Amino acid sequence: MLPEKARLLALLKQGNFNVPDFIFIPAEDFEKDSFKDLEDFLSRFSDDFKVIARSAHPMEEYYKGGTFDSLETYADIGGIKYARKRIIKSARKAKKLAIMRQQIFNNAPELKLDDMGVIVMPFISGASIMAKMVGDHWEFGYSMDRSHKVQRDPYITNTPHDIKLLHMSQEIQAFLGFRCEIEFIVSPTGEVFVVQAKDISSIDTRGFKDSETRIKLDGVRRIRRRRNYRERPLFVMDNNAFYLEVISKCEDIVLGREDGKETTIEDLLSLIRGYERDMEEFAIWHERYAVLRLSTRDPKELYQVANHYLDEYPEIHGQLAKALHTNLYQMDYFLAEADTLIAKDKFRINLCSHDAYGIDTLRNPVWSVYWNMDRHDEVIKSFIRLGLKTGDTIAVEIDPDEKPSVHKL
């Protein structure tokens, strides 16, 4: 059975839409090392050096767009094998939390990742644009332009840069017969390619309530401006406090505790694992949540102190260094699942095409609410005085001048 991504691309190609040449390679071909058709396909693009390998799992249609990776890779068998391994590895690690949350909140089915197939198509340099119909009008999300070195922030508009994008979107939706999200690549010469379509007919928009107690901040980054109010459960990410606790445990190992009890490396690793478990459980408990990055100083300095505290104890230093390094990634995965970030300026989530304008952002666009660096100490003191803690509910309200206020409810 063809996965949705391959099935809809084949339909659109039959309908004479401008779909690039592509081939679907099922998991069975990787298991049997059966690549004759793939070799024939790749031989046509040997001069291009690279292709795009897109995830194509049989159950992918039940997950939001962007859950699984698409990778640029070499136009040879080794490159495609490598890309598939990377896609599967990412699903097991970097995307694990996202997959678990969709299984809990969206009733997505269990996955056997070894069933992962791939779609291979030629690499097309250009702008990535997502299109979908919201209510009675079309919206176009611009997120990435591979032909430009300097990138701008993602944004959403009702007026695409080229009217043929609107006409093509209308024609594709009419041809498929259901409401869909469409991914286009627009080449530097203006040619429009359809590289993906996804059925979103079951997705609904949701509204939010209103309320009041506030800390005024300096700005907000968001890709949709329809609403100016948002309520969310809050996770307070205080990495200063976390690293100071790690350093304290390291001191107990090196200098001993005042009460005479022994602190072991396992106690230290349990502390780090506990922090990761807190993040994972919070993400699984709350479908949508905000994260407050509360740091009184640069956490990188404390990270380095913690990471090198046990340098003179090589038999246990390696374990600590590995755990702290892994913890950085776990924090990234957790932050990537939040839809509201409250942090000092310059802290941003890197958005790919689906992150910037995927199915999930139809209902919950990412808000990054920030304060300027010159007000950092003042704002941190205000948050501490307000007594915000993990589990509290906050509201973010944006005034007509695009200035946000954070309220504790």
C-alpha positions in Angstrom: 0.0 0.0 0.0 1.4 3.3 -1.0 1.9 5.9 1.8 -0.3 9.0 1.5 2.7 11.2 0.4 3.5 9.0 -2.6 -0.1 8.2 -3.5 -1.1 11.9 -3.7 2.0 12.9 -5.7 1.2 10.1 -8.2 -2.4 11.4 -8.5 -1.2 14.9 -9.0 1.3 13.8 -11.7 -1.5 12.0 -13.5 -3.5 15.2 -13.3 -0.7 17.0 -15.2 0.4 19.2 -12.3 4.1 20.1 -12.2 5.3 17.4 -9.9 9.0 16.6 -10.2 10.0 13.0 -11.2 10.0 10.8 -8.1 10.3 7.2 -7.1 8.9 5.5 -3.9 11.3 2.9 -2.4 9.5 0.7 0.2 11.1 -0.7 3.3 11.2 -4.2 1.7 13.6 -3.0 -1.0 16.1 -1.8 1.7 15.7 -5.1 3.5 16.4 -7.1 0.3 19.0 -4.7 -1.1 16.8 -4.5 -4.3 17.6 -1.2 -5.9 17.4 -1.8 -9.7 14.6 0.7 -10.2 16.3 3.2 -7.9 19.6 2.9 -9.8 17.7 3.6 -13.1 16.1 6.6 -11.5 19.3 8.0 -10.1 21.2 7.6 -13.3 19.0 10.3 -14.8 20.2 12.8 -12.1 23.9 11.8 -11.9 24.9 15.3 -13.2 23.0 17.0 -10.3 25.1 15.2 -7.6 22.3 15.4 -5.0 18.6 14.5 -4.6 16.0 14.9 -1.9 15.0 11.8 0.2 11.6 12.3 1.8 10.1 10.2 4.5 7.3 7.9 3.4 6.0 5.7 6.2 2.7 3.8 5.7 1.3 5.4 8.9 2.7 8.9 8.2 -0.7 10.3 7.1 -1.9 10.1 10.7 0.9 12.4 11.9 1.3 16.1 11.5 3.5 17.3 8.6 7.1 17.7 9.4 7.1 14.9 12.0 9.6 12.9 9.9 12.6 14.4 8.1 13.4 15.1 4.5 17.1 15.2 3.6 19.3 16.4 0.8 21.7 13.6 0.0 24.0 12.3 -2.7 22.4 10.9 -5.9 23.6 7.3 -5.4 22.5 4.2 -3.5 24.7 4.9 -0.6 23.3 8.4 -0.2 19.7 7.1 -0.1 20.6 4.4 2.4 22.3 7.0 4.6 19.3 9.3 4.3 16.8 6.6 5.4 19.0 5.7 8.4 19.1 9.3 9.4 15.3 9.7 9.1 14.7 6.6 11.2 17.3 7.6 13.8 15.8 11.1 14.0 12.3 9.6 14.6 13.8 7.4 17.4 15.6 10.3 19.1 15.0 13.9 18.1 11.4 13.4 17.1 10.6 10.8 19.8 8.8 13.3 22.0 6.8 14.8 19.1 5.7 11.3 18.1 4.7 10.3 21.7 2.7 13.5 22.1 0.7 12.9 18.9 0.0 9.3 19.9 -1.4 10.7 23.2 -3.2 13.8 22.1 -4.1 13.0 18.4 -4.7 9.3 18.7 -1.9 8.7 16.2 -1.2 4.9 15.8 1.9 3.1 17.0 4.8 3.0 14.6 7.2 0.4 13.5 10.0 2.6 12.2 11.6 -0.2 10.3 8.6 0.1 7.9 10.0 3.5 6.8 10.2 3.9 3.0 11.5 6.9 1.2 10.5 9.1 -1.8 13.4 10.2 -3.9 13.1 13.3 -6.2 15.7 15.6 -7.7 17.0 18.5 -5.6 15.3 21.8 -6.6 16.9 25.0 -5.3 14.4 27.7 -4.4 11.8 29.0 -2.0 9.7 26.5 0.1 6.0 27.6 0.4 3.1 25.9 2.2 -0.5 26.7 1.1 -3.8 25.8 2.7 -7.3 27.1 2.8 -8.3 28.5 6.2 -12.0 29.3 6.4 -13.0 31.0 3.1 -9.5 32.2 2.1 -6.1 30.8 1.2 -3.0 31.4 3.2 0.6 31.0 2.1 3.5 30.3 4.5 7.0 31.3 3.4 9.7 29.7 5.5 12.9 28.9 3.6 14.7 29.8 0.4 17.5 27.5 -0.5 18.8 29.9 -3.2 19.6 32.7 -0.7 22.3 32.6 1.8 20.7 35.2 4.1 17.3 34.0 5.3 14.4 36.1 6.7 11.9 35.1 9.4 9.0 32.9 8.3 5.8 34.7 7.6 2.2 34.0 6.4 0.3 36.0 3.9 -3.0 35.9 2.0 -1.4 37.4 -1.0 1.4 35.2 -2.6 4.2 36.7 -4.5 2.8 35.1 -7.7 -0.9 34.8 -8.4 -0.4 31.4 -10.1 0.3 29.9 -6.7 -3.3 30.7 -5.7 -4.7 29.3 -8.9 -2.6 26.2 -8.7 -3.6 25.6 -5.0 -7.3 26.0 -5.9 -6.9 23.5 -8.8 -5.1 21.0 -6.7 -7.7 21.0 -4.0 -10.5 20.7 -6.5 -8.7 17.9 -8.2 -8.1 15.9 -5.0 -11.5 16.6 -3.7 -10.6 17.4 -0.1 -9.1 20.3 2.0 -5.3 19.9 1.8 -2.0 21.4 2.7 0.3 21.8 -0.3 4.1 22.3 -0.4 5.5 24.1 -3.3 9.1 24.8 -4.3 9.5 27.9 -6.5 12.8 27.9 -8.4 14.9 31.0 -8.9 13.5 31.2 -12.5 9.9 31.3 -11.1 8.9 27.7 -12.1 6.5 26.2 -9.5 6.8 22.6 -8.5 4.4 20.6 -6.3 6.4 18.4 -4.0 3.9 17.4 -1.4 0.2 17.3 -0.5 -1.5 16.3 2.7 -5.2 15.7 3.6 -6.1 18.1 6.4 -9.9 17.9 6.1 -10.2 16.6 9.7 -8.3 19.5 11.2 -10.3 22.2 13.0 -9.3 25.7 14.2 -9.7 26.5 17.9 -10.3 29.7 19.8 -8.9 31.0 23.0 -10.3 32.8 26.1 -9.4 36.1 27.7 -8.1 37.3 31.2 -5.7 39.6 33.5 -1.7 40.4 36.4 1.1 41.4 34.1 4.8 41.7 33.2 5.4 43.9 30.2 7.9 42.6 27.7 9.3 44.1 24.5 8.2 42.2 21.5 6.8 39.1 19.9 7.6 37.0 16.9 4.8 35.1 15.4 3.8 34.0 11.9 0.0 34.6 12.2 -1.5 37.8 13.7 -5.1 36.7 14.0 -5.3 36.5 17.8 -3.7 38.7 20.5 -4.3 36.5 23.5 -3.1 33.0 24.6 -3.4 30.9 27.7 -1.0 28.1 28.4 0.3 25.9 31.3 3.9 27.0 32.0 7.2 25.1 32.4 9.9 27.2 34.1 13.2 26.2 32.6 15.8 27.5 35.1 19.0 26.1 33.7 21.1 28.2 36.2 19.5 26.4 39.1 19.9 23.1 37.4 23.6 23.5 36.6 24.2 24.8 40.1 22.6 21.7 41.5 24.9 19.6 39.3 27.9 21.5 40.5 26.9 21.0 44.1 26.7 17.3 43.5 30.1 17.3 41.9 31.4 19.2 45.0 29.9 16.5 47.2 31.7 13.8 45.2 35.1 15.6 45.3 35.0 17.2 48.8 32.5 14.9 50.6 29.3 15.9 52.3 29.0 17.6 55.7 26.8 14.8 57.0 29.3 12.2 56.1 27.1 10.4 53.5 28.6 9.4 50.2 27.5 11.0 46.9 28.2 8.8 43.8 28.2 9.4 40.1 24.9 7.5 39.9 23.4 10.2 42.2 24.6 12.8 39.8 23.3 11.0 36.7 19.9 10.4 38.5 19.6 14.2 39.0 20.2 14.8 35.2 17.8 12.0 34.2 15.2 13.4 36.6 15.3 16.8 34.9 14.8 15.1 31.5 11.9 13.0 32.9 10.3 16.2 34.3 10.4 17.8 30.8 9.1 14.6 29.0 6.2 14.1 31.5 5.2 17.8 31.2 5.2 17.6 27.4 3.1 14.4 27.5 0.6 15.8 30.0 0.0 19.1 28.2 -0.9 19.2 24.5 0.0 22.8 24.3 2.4 24.6 26.7 4.6 27.6 27.2 8.3 27.6 28.4 9.8 30.5 30.4 13.6 30.6 30.0 14.6 32.0 33.4 18.3 32.6 33.6 20.0 35.1 35.8 23.3 34.6 34.0 24.6 32.9 30.9 23.9 29.1 31.5 26.8 28.3 29.1 29.3 29.4 31.8 27.8 27.1 34.4 27.5 24.3 31.9 31.3 24.5 31.3 32.0 24.6 35.0 29.8 21.5 35.6 31.2 19.7 32.5 34.8 20.1 33.7 34.4 19.8 37.4 35.4 16.1 37.4 38.2 16.4 34.9 40.7 14.9 37.4 38.5 11.9 37.8 38.5 10.4 34.3 36.8 7.2 35.3 33.6 9.1 36.0 34.1 12.4 34.1 33.2 10.8 30.8 29.9 9.6 32.2 29.0 13.1 33.4 30.1 14.8 30.1 28.1 12.4 28.1 25.0 12.9 30.3 25.2 16.7 30.1 25.7 16.7 26.4 22.7 14.4 25.9 20.7 16.7 28.2 21.3 19.7 25.9 19.5 17.8 23.1 16.7 16.7 25.4 16.1 20.4 26.2 16.1 21.2 22.5 13.5 18.5 21.8 11.3 19.8 24.6 11.5 23.4 23.5 10.7 22.4 19.9 7.4 21.0 21.2 6.4 24.2 23.0 4.2 26.6 21.0 4.9 29.6 23.3 8.4 30.7 24.3 9.2 33.4 26.8 12.8 34.4 26.7 15.3 37.2 26.2 15.8 38.5 22.7 17.8 36.5 20.2 16.4 33.1 21.4 14.6 31.5 18.5 13.5 28.1 17.3 14.8 27.1 13.9 11.7 26.6 11.7 11.7 24.3 8.7 8.8 24.4 6.2 6.3 22.3 8.2 7.3 23.8 11.5 6.7 27.3 10.1 3.4 26.5 8.4 2.4 22.9 9.0 -0.8 21.4 10.1 -0.2 22.1 13.8 0.4 25.8 13.2 -3.0 26.0 11.6 -4.3 26.0 15.1 -1.3 27.0 17.2 1.3 29.2 15.6 4.5 29.5 17.5 4.8 32.7 19.6 8.2 33.8 20.7 7.7 36.5 23.3 10.9 38.3 24.3 12.5 41.1 26.4 15.4 43.2 25.3 18.9 42.4 26.7 19.2 45.8 28.4 16.2 45.0 30.5 17.3 41.4 31.4 18.0 41.9 35.1 14.8 43.9 35.6 12.6 41.4 33.8 14.1 38.4 35.6 13.5 40.1 39.0 9.9 40.7 38.0 9.3 37.0 37.1 11.0 35.9 40.3 8.8 38.3 42.3 5.7 37.0 40.5 6.6 33.6 41.8 6.0 31.7 38.6 6.7 28.0 38.8 6.2 24.9 36.6 2.5 24.0 36.4 1.2 27.5 36.7 -1.1 28.9 34.0 -0.1 32.1 32.3 -1.7 34.3 29.6 0.1 36.3 27.0 -1.7 39.4 25.8 -0.4 41.5 22.9 -1.5 45.2 22.6 -2.1 47.1 19.4 1.6 48.2 19.4 2.7 44.5 19.3 3.9 44.8 22.9 3.3 41.6 24.9 2.3 41.3 28.6 2.6 38.0 30.6 -0.1 37.4 33.2 -0.2 34.8 36.0 -3.7 33.4 36.2 
